Amino acid sequence: MRNPLIRRYPRELRAECGKYLAIFLFMVVSIGFISGFLVADGSMIAAYNNSFEDYTIEDGHFRTGTPLNAAKREAIEALGLDVYDLFYVNLPADNGSTVRVYPWREDVDRICVMQGKAPAAADEIAVDRMWADNNGLAVGDTLTVDGAPLTISALVAFSDYSCLFESNGDMMFDAVKFTAAAMTEEGFEALSAGRHAYNYAYLYQGERPADERAEVESAKALAEAINKVAALEDFVPRVINQAITFTGEDMGSDRAMMLLLLYILIGIMAFVFAMTAKNTIYREAGVIGTLRASGYTRGELLRHYILLPILVTLLAALVGNALGYTVFKYICVDMYYGSYSLPTYVTVWNADAFLLTSVVPIALMLAINALVLRRALGLSPIRFLRHDLSRGRHRRAVRLSEKLPFLRRFRARIILQNRGSFLTLLIGILFANILLYFGLMLPVLLDNLRSDIVSSLPSRYQYILSVPEFEQGSFMAEVMKYGLRTSAEGAEPCCVTSLQTEKRPGYRQEEITVYGLEENSAYIPLDFSVPGAYVSEDFADKYQLKPGDTFNMIERFDDGRYTFTVAGTCHYPGMLAVFLSRSDFNGVFGKAADDFNGYFSDEPIEDIDSRFIAGVIDINSMTKVSRQLQVSMGGMMYLVDIFSVILFMILMYLLTKLIIEKNARSISMVKILGGTGGEIASLYLASTAIATVISVVVTIPLAHVLIEKAMRVMMASEMTGWLPLRPSYAVWGEMALLGVGAFAVVALLEYRRILRVPMDAALKNVD
């Protein structure tokens, strides 16, 4: 005989369509987004990793002051290298960007054409796709470079510029004001007019070094050997080339963050599933008691009540993964293409995505429902028929003051009777507010950082001068040193170098700028009579330093190790820096007393040969961190905001629905006693509103604390630089309004549910 319980499934699905639809949407959105991200992440990482071989990415590059003749090239290649010309010239564009123009590459660091065709005429140029998108340019548009109008023939990805770092020492890449570009040989020669840098890429002829440490040691030896052949102005092995390596390191950390998000979502689902399972038992108590008394076993009832949740979860997993591989994948791919200049990718099947977003949620639904239902179904049939589902002794109700008005006591009693549901609501709102706070706060944080940098920049310009340490003591060094003097009004000499933080648990190694300042600096006035070194506030905040503490730093390529004592802090937003007096700086680093390699100036310096200027730090370069993060993450922040509001509404709908269903008999009794729909809503929806407002008010500052701690850990272990997170009460108010608005929408839906509660519900159940 066919099991008659099968006939109940369509009726149960219709009756509970709201609940199952909410769970379905919740899981589809969660699974779809995480699945899409994991698929996009895996595909992009595969495209990035394959690009090293597919596009023959360099093992490093170096720059010399003069071109290599045949004899010098042969001597360098005898070191076990293949050397390739990679000349370039930096030129201004009409939109305020710096364009680094190369001749088209065929042998090394090849270029992936994303749209259009490679330049074929001298007046055509190919530019980076992401930079073009950020500046509203497309194939066929005209770009004026150094006064010459050029036609954009292609949007491309440079394999050696997956992140557009103008200088390897920059804190952040800049895909808004800097781009790599390529032209024909004829076009390049005409545009550069002999002003280009003599840059060369190299590839190892044999096997590459086994690991990063071996590569660094090999690079040190190569730099010394090459410098004996030709004076080096720059030498960057691939292992430390941020334009190449930053992307791979950053994408790996994104995966860890998204997996953490998935685990949190699964935890939220666990709470929702447990509550819905308990509500099912309570609502179906009479039916379960009748079926048990009629001979149905606990196993048969367990399988019956667990089937629909499993089917809904399975369908959500299938739909979510389908959307993950289509809609959400493209959204996540666009996010990656908005941050990195990656080549064309091919979608790669991701077994982890399927396991984590399909198998795990289904197993979770099965386990939680089985556990809750099996325990509940262990009661005797008579207990179900009497709706006596409590275990253990009955607790006495919390006594409420009789001085309270009746309606207030009634609402308080509803909250106390449904405290489990409201606790779940609190946790769900906390998670939604964490996401919402992250999405709303980051743009404000970046705007505040940009404003702080602009208002606090010590000088309009900082010039870093090129005095290669390879040439210290030589005649050329003396000539260069003489040529580094300027007559610009107000220019103040300084010393600048970079050291690396030591390895320490929970922190990523990063480069720190060390300044040597004049004793009475007009730009950064510090009291150097206090022994020790001053540190920027961001540096002190990130590494938890205070006056009197000591910290160590090391040189990247040498064995030098330096210990400093914190004398105080300096307000220098956007920079991790250490400040010494110029005399102490030269003493610490073994320089001559009058050595310097930089200037602070409020006026541009125009009487120093551009060959000797290694870099210029101005407002544009200091604000590139906030500017690039705004461009890279702006789209993602909107998605996070939308997702968190949807999550908030779904959780609110589910839990409010459970509370109303659990109190259906009480609502029915109030109707029998003459209560109107509005009066009943003022009792039950008002109680939920009170709990919601309390949850929102409590969780907003808690979300700030949790986000601050999470960002501190994440930025310390995964990122260079520092973004201090300070509370924004405007954002808190915006979050509160969004929370209240979301509840208002849910309350309108639930008001209709209250109106549909029949008056005979209180008469059909006998305790």
Stockholm file with secondary structure:
# STOCKHOLM 1.0

chainA/1-767         MRNPLIRRYPRELRAECGKYLAIFLFMVVSIGFISGFLVADGSMIAAYNNSFEDYTIEDGHFRTGTPLNAAKREAIEALGLDVYDLFYVNLPADNGSTVRVYPWREDVDRICVMQGKAPAAADEIAVDRMWADNNGLAVGDTLTVDGAPLTISALVAFSDYSCLFESNGDMMFDAVKFTAAAMTEEGFEALSAGRHAYNYAYLYQGERPADERAEVESAKALAEAINKVAALEDFVPRVINQAITFTGEDMGSDRAMMLLLLYILIGIMAFVFAMTAKNTIYREAGVIGTLRASGYTRGELLRHYILLPILVTLLAALVGNALGYTVFKYICVDMYYGSYSLPTYVTVWNADAFLLTSVVPIALMLAINALVLRRALGLSPIRFLRHDLSRGRHRRAVRLSEKLPFLRRFRARIILQNRGSFLTLLIGILFANILLYFGLMLPVLLDNLRSDIVSSLPSRYQYILSVPEFEQGSFMAEVMKYGLRTSAEGAEPCCVTSLQTEKRPGYRQEEITVYGLEENSAYIPLDFSVPGAYVSEDFADKYQLKPGDTFNMIERFDDGRYTFTVAGTCHYPGMLAVFLSRSDFNGVFGKAADDFNGYFSDEPIEDIDSRFIAGVIDINSMTKVSRQLQVSMGGMMYLVDIFSVILFMILMYLLTKLIIEKNARSISMVKILGGTGGEIASLYLASTAIATVISVVVTIPLAHVLIEKAMRVMMASEMTGWLPLRPSYAVWGEMALLGVGAFAVVALLEYRRILRVPMDAALKNVD
#=GR chainA/1-767 SS CCCGGGGHHHHHHHHTHHHHHHHHHHHHHHHHHHHHHHHHHHHHHHHHHHHHHHTTCCSEEEEESSCCCHHHHHHHHTTTEEEEECCBEEEEBTTSCEEEEEECCSSSSCEEEEEECCCCSTTEEEEEHHHHHHTTCCTTCEEEETTEEEEEEEEEEETTCSSCCSSTTCSSCCTTTEEEEEECHHHHHHHHTTCCBEEEEEEESSCCCSSHHHHHHHHHHHHHHHHHHSCEEEEEEGGGCHHHHHHHHHHHHHHHHHHHHHHHHHHHHHHHHHHHHHHHHHHTHHHHHHHHHTTCCHHHHHHHHHHHHHHHHHHHHHHHHHHHTTHHHHHHHHHHHTTCCCCCCCCCCCHHHHIIIIIHHHHHHHHHHHHHHHHHTTSCHHHHHTTCCCCSSCCCCCCCCTTSCHHHHHHHHHHHHTHHHHHHHHHHHHHHHHHHHHHHHHHHHHHHHHHHHHHHCSCSEEEEECCCGGGTTSHHHHHHHHTTCCCCTTCEEEEEEEEEECCBTTBCCCEEEEEEECTTCSSSCCCTTSSSEEEEHHHHHHTTCCTTCEEEEECSSSCCEEEEEEEEEECCTTCCEEEEEHHHHHHHTTCCTTCCCEEEESSCCCSSCGGGEEEEECHHHHTHHHHHHHHHHHHHHHHHHHHHHHHHHHHHHHHHHHHHHHTHHHHHHHHHTTCCHHHHHHHHHHHHHHHHHHHHHHHHHHHHHHHHHHHHHHHHHHCSSCCCCCCCHHHHHHHHHHHHHHHHHHHHHHHHHHHHSCTTHHHHCCC
#=GC SS_cons         CCCGGGGHHHHHHHHTHHHHHHHHHHHHHHHHHHHHHHHHHHHHHHHHHHHHHHTTCCSEEEEESSCCCHHHHHHHHTTTEEEEECCBEEEEBTTSCEEEEEECCSSSSCEEEEEECCCCSTTEEEEEHHHHHHTTCCTTCEEEETTEEEEEEEEEEETTCSSCCSSTTCSSCCTTTEEEEEECHHHHHHHHTTCCBEEEEEEESSCCCSSHHHHHHHHHHHHHHHHHHSCEEEEEEGGGCHHHHHHHHHHHHHHHHHHHHHHHHHHHHHHHHHHHHHHHHHHTHHHHHHHHHTTCCHHHHHHHHHHHHHHHHHHHHHHHHHHHTTHHHHHHHHHHHTTCCCCCCCCCCCHHHHIIIIIHHHHHHHHHHHHHHHHHTTSCHHHHHTTCCCCSSCCCCCCCCTTSCHHHHHHHHHHHHTHHHHHHHHHHHHHHHHHHHHHHHHHHHHHHHHHHHHHHCSCSEEEEECCCGGGTTSHHHHHHHHTTCCCCTTCEEEEEEEEEECCBTTBCCCEEEEEEECTTCSSSCCCTTSSSEEEEHHHHHHTTCCTTCEEEEECSSSCCEEEEEEEEEECCTTCCEEEEEHHHHHHHTTCCTTCCCEEEESSCCCSSCGGGEEEEECHHHHTHHHHHHHHHHHHHHHHHHHHHHHHHHHHHHHHHHHHHHHTHHHHHHHHHTTCCHHHHHHHHHHHHHHHHHHHHHHHHHHHHHHHHHHHHHHHHHHCSSCCCCCCCHHHHHHHHHHHHHHHHHHHHHHHHHHHHSCTTHHHHCCC
//
